[in-house]
């Protein structure tokens, strides 16, 4: 006698496997790790802080303001 198979479970397992495969392809195609994103953010923030720290004038006067 053959093994009894629950077709609902087989269908769900097949769908999960397909979803995992698609997710992996999307991660490879589109993704960067959280550590990479955090590192890039930190580098950008550090560069912005460096520029702000070396400014001689905090603000450039607009056209409505009279320069003396």
Secondary structure, DSSP 8 states (H G I E B T S, - for coil): ------HHHHHHHHHHHHHHHHHHHHHHHH---HHHHHHHHHHHHHHHHHHHHT-S-S----TTS---
